[in-house]
Amino acid sequence: MAENPLINRRCIPCDGTTPALTFAGAEQQIAQLASGWSLNDAGTEIRKRFLFKDFYRTMAFVNSLAWIAHREDHHPDLEVGYGHCVVRYSTHAIGGLSENDFICAAMIDALNP
């Protein structure tokens, strides 16, 4: 897959007045991501399950993801266990998805886990 242009973007703070993406808009954005990301039925959240050989590799991934979240000031919900991490993005301030969710997802895909 060619480099996703979203990884060169930066997140823009949402103040609650930013409109959430429509379902169709979210479908267009998710098409730009690597395989494995899914959109929930309401179009308000994206998620991806990452698998690893052991807990150490899982935590290394989580730490890399945490650095992206801190730098972008946009934080996912995580489910972490031995050999796996589920990443869920939704922009809570607007009750749905924003471009920020897809920017961060593209940055995570660039980690090549």
SULURMO-V494028 format. One record per residue. N is the residue number from 0. RES is the residue in three letters. PHI is phi in whole degrees, 0 to 359 (999 if undefined). NEAR is the number of other ideal C-beta (glycine too) atoms within 8 Angstrom. D_FIRST is the distance of its C-alpha to the first C-alpha in Angstrom with 1 decimal. Layout:
N,RES,PHI,NEAR,D_FIRST / N,RES,PHI,NEAR,D_FIRST
This chain:
0,MET,999,3,0.0 / 1,ALA,293,3,3.8 / 2,GLU,301,5,6.5 / 3,ASN,282,12,8.1 / 4,PRO,298,7,11.6 / 5,LEU,297,11,13.3 / 6,ILE,290,11,13.2 / 7,ASN,268,4,15.6 / 8,ARG,266,8,18.0 / 9,ARG,238,5,20.9 / 10,CYS,291,10,22.5 / 11,ILE,250,6,25.8 / 12,PRO,304,5,28.6 / 13,CYS,259,10,29.6 / 14,ASP,256,6,33.4 / 15,GLY,98,6,33.7 / 16,THR,261,4,34.2 / 17,THR,293,10,30.6 / 18,PRO,288,5,30.0 / 19,ALA,291,11,27.5 / 20,LEU,296,12,24.7 / 21,THR,288,7,25.8 / 22,PHE,301,9,24.3 / 23,ALA,296,6,22.8 / 24,GLY,295,9,21.5 / 25,ALA,294,13,19.9 / 26,GLU,297,10,18.3 / 27,GLN,295,8,16.8 / 28,GLN,291,13,15.5 / 29,ILE,294,12,14.1 / 30,ALA,296,6,12.1 / 31,GLN,277,10,10.0 / 32,LEU,270,13,9.4 / 33,ALA,296,7,7.5 / 34,SER,297,4,9.8 / 35,GLY,108,7,13.3 / 36,TRP,282,11,14.5 / 37,SER,230,8,17.6 / 38,LEU,252,10,20.1 / 39,ASN,290,9,23.8 / 40,ASP,299,3,26.3 / 41,ALA,276,6,27.8 / 42,GLY,73,12,24.6 / 43,THR,248,9,25.6 / 44,GLU,206,10,23.3 / 45,ILE,244,17,19.7 / 46,ARG,210,11,19.3 / 47,LYS,208,11,17.2 / 48,ARG,257,9,18.8 / 49,PHE,253,11,17.6 / 50,LEU,247,5,19.4 / 51,PHE,225,12,20.8 / 52,LYS,286,4,23.3 / 53,ASP,201,8,26.0 / 54,PHE,294,8,27.3 / 55,TYR,301,6,26.9 / 56,ARG,294,9,23.1 / 57,THR,299,15,23.1 / 58,MET,290,9,25.3 / 59,ALA,298,8,23.3 / 60,PHE,297,13,20.3 / 61,VAL,300,11,22.8 / 62,ASN,294,8,24.2 / 63,SER,295,9,20.9 / 64,LEU,297,14,20.3 / 65,ALA,298,8,24.0 / 66,TRP,295,8,23.5 / 67,ILE,299,11,20.8 / 68,ALA,300,12,23.2 / 69,HIS,294,7,26.1 / 70,ARG,298,6,24.6 / 71,GLU,271,12,23.5 / 72,ASP,52,8,26.6 / 73,HIS,217,12,24.7 / 74,HIS,244,5,25.1 / 75,PRO,274,10,23.7 / 76,ASP,266,8,25.8 / 77,LEU,236,10,25.2 / 78,GLU,237,8,26.4 / 79,VAL,240,8,26.5 / 80,GLY,210,7,28.0 / 81,TYR,299,6,28.1 / 82,GLY,80,9,24.6 / 83,HIS,206,12,22.9 / 84,CYS,212,14,22.2 / 85,VAL,258,10,21.8 / 86,VAL,251,14,20.6 / 87,ARG,236,11,22.0 / 88,TYR,242,15,21.8 / 89,SER,200,12,24.5 / 90,THR,271,15,26.3 / 91,HIS,300,5,29.8 / 92,ALA,298,8,31.7 / 93,ILE,243,11,30.8 / 94,GLY,68,8,30.7 / 95,GLY,186,10,27.2 / 96,LEU,262,16,23.7 / 97,SER,235,11,23.1 / 98,GLU,300,9,20.2 / 99,ASN,305,12,20.8 / 100,ASP,299,14,19.6 / 101,PHE,282,15,16.2 / 102,ILE,299,15,16.1 / 103,CYS,294,15,17.1 / 104,ALA,299,15,14.7 / 105,ALA,295,13,11.7 / 106,MET,295,12,13.6 / 107,ILE,293,12,14.1 / 108,ASP,302,11,10.5 / 109,ALA,291,9,10.3 / 110,LEU,291,9,13.1 / 111,ASN,56,4,11.2 / 112,PRO,290,6,14.2
